[in-house]
Structures are given as C-alpha cells and as structure tokens.
Amino acid sequence: MVTRTADACEVSSGIRDLVILKSTGSGFEGYPKCKYTTLPETADRILTTSFRGTWRSHRAANDRIMAALQACPEISRIDLAMPNKHCLLLNLAPFGLENKNELFVPTEEPFGLIEASLERDG
C-alpha cells in the first residue's frame, strides 16, 4: 500500500499466510506453572504457524527487507503476527492401535497469538 501526501510518501509492504512448520525438536516443557495451568508438557510436538509480517518505509525497500531495521534505515516500523496452530497426537487406542508419534490432528485449541511491533525512535 502506498500513502502519498504533499510532504511524504510511505510504502507498506509485507508477507501474509506464510505457513511455517517444524515437525521435530520443538518440545514445550519446563515452563512456569501455577494452579491454573492446564497445558501438559511435551518433549516433542509439531510447531506450526501462519506468519504475517508488514513493514512501513518512506521509499520502496523490499529488496533489502531481511535484517530490516539494520539494513534499511528507511523502514520506520515492522509488525509481526504468528498464531499458534496446534497439532495433537491422534489417539488410536479406541481402535486397539498404538500411535508412535506418527499421526497428528490439527486443532483450534489451545489457542495462542504472538504479536510484536518494532519501531524506530523518532
């Protein structure tokens, strides 16, 4: 998106719906707990998200967006969003079968959303 005023031109660019999946070595354990903690620990899980990132600059800088704030002084702000997309181990016990960390089913819950914004001073 491009916004133009009499004094300036601002360009907003980004990435949307970039699916990221890590199928091993992404355990979730050893975290602080309280009496309201319900999420069980797991030594191995599927980590997946649908990444969204947008950035604003005062001129087109898309070819240098990696390491954006260092490489592109024109970028004034970066917004990131990564919702958790959980995949839980499918229970095959009712069918008399064992699931040895091979079959997972995507779920809507538990749900979490990680968001961040980075903005230059001034």
N, C-alpha and C positions, 0 to 999 in steps of 0.2 A: 504494500500500500504506500502511496506517495501523498504527502500533505505539503502543499505549497502555499506560502503566504508571500506578502510583498517583501519580507525581510529574510525568509529562510525556506529551505526545502528539507523535509525529513522523510527518510525512507524506512519503512518497517518491513522486515523480511523474516523468514523462519522455516521451520520444519514442523510438519504435523503428521500424526499417526505413524511414526517410525516405531515398529514393533521390535523390542529387544527381548531376547530370551537367553537365559543361561541355565543349562539343564543339570549341572553338577557343581559341587563345591560352593553352594550358596546357602549353607545352613543358617538357622536362626536360633541361637541358643546363648545362654549365659547373660541374658539381658535382665535389668532390674525388674522385680515383680512386687506386687502388693496383693492384698486380699481380693482385689477386683480383677486380677489378671486371669484371662480365660484362654489366651492363645498358647497352645502347648509348644514346647521346644522341639526342634527337629534338627538333626545333624546334617540332613541333606534335603533339599527342596528345589523346586523349579522357580527361578526368579524370572518374572516377565512383566513388562510394562509397555504402554503405548506412549512414547515420548512426544512431547510438544515443546518446541523452543522458538521464541521470537526475539528479535533484536531490533533496536532502533539506531539509525545512524543519520548523519547530516549529509551524506552522499552515499551512493551505492558502494558497498564494501563486501559484497557476498563472496568474492574470490579469496578473501583473507579472513573469513569468519572463524576458523579454527584458532584457538588461543586468542579469542576475540579482543578482550579488553587490553591485552598487551600489544597485540599486533595491529590493532585498528583503533587509533585514538579517536576516530570519527564516531565510534559506537558509544552511545550515551547510556543504554540500558539493555539488559538481557533478562528475559522472563523464561523460566523453565517449569514444566509440569510433568510428573511421572506418577500416574495412578498405579497402585498395586493390582496386578492381575494374578490371582492365586490359582494354582493347580494343585489339588489334593490327591493323595494316593487313593485309588479306587478300591473299595472293599469288595473282594471277591469271595470272602468267607461264606456268604449265603449260598454260593454255588459249589462249595467244597473245594475251592481253588485258593492257591496262595499267590499273592501279588508281591513279587520280589523287586519292588521299586521300578516297575516297568510300565504300568498303566496309571495315568493321572487324568483327572477330570477338572476342567476349568469351573470356577465358582465365582459368584458375585460377592460372597462374604467369606472371611472378614474383609473389610474394605479400608484402604488407606490411600491417602493422596499426598505426595511430596511436591511442594511448590517452592520456588525460590526466585528472587529478583536480585540482580546485581546492577548497581547504578553508580556512575562516576560522581565524585564530589564536584559541585559547581556546575 
